[in-house]
Amino acid sequence: MRGDDVLIQIVDAAFADAARKSGAWLLCRPGCTQCCMGEFKITQLDAARLRRGLADLSQRDPERAERVRHRARETAALEQCLADEAPCPALDPESGTCDLYAARPITCRVFGPPVRCESDDLGVCELCFAGATQAEIEACEMQVDPDGLELALLDELEESTGRRGETTVALVLGA
């Protein structure tokens, strides 16, 4: 999906800019799985990207893809309170890295740097920016999608596929 590729370029560039500004405050590295725990809602745009990523993985490494599907089915079968504590099904428990990193949801792509929430609060990873002042945090704020491309693409996708509303990583990957 061409529009989604553009969105990902925008978001990844915004993350790179925020990471540059954040410097040593940003502790996100391969193997840090703080943001990979618990079920969370994703959009149908994220779901479509994950489906494509899993299909690509199935072509390259069918066994690894099946492990992702298995973890997803296990997570989807959990009671909500347990799913809220479970690792993301795309997280490889041995390496601590994402098996679907290139296809990860927007939420995953923006975790770490300071990001404005719907409430207008500035959210930040609890591991990053320890000891930083509010001004230092604000100076590193990430502008995720300033032109609203994600919403436009999501509307277009939902209209064309009939798939509407939010879902979860486990439900998408375990299907």
Secondary structure, DSSP 8 states (H G I E B T S, - for coil): -HHHHHHHHHHHHHHHHHHHHHGGG----TT--GGGBS--EE-HHHHHHHHHHHHHHHHH-HHHHHHHHHHHHHHHHS-HHHHTTSB-TTEETTTTEETTGGG--HHHHH-SS-EE-TTS-EE--TTSSTT--HHHHHTT-B---TT-HHHHHHHHHHHHH---S-EEHHHHHT-
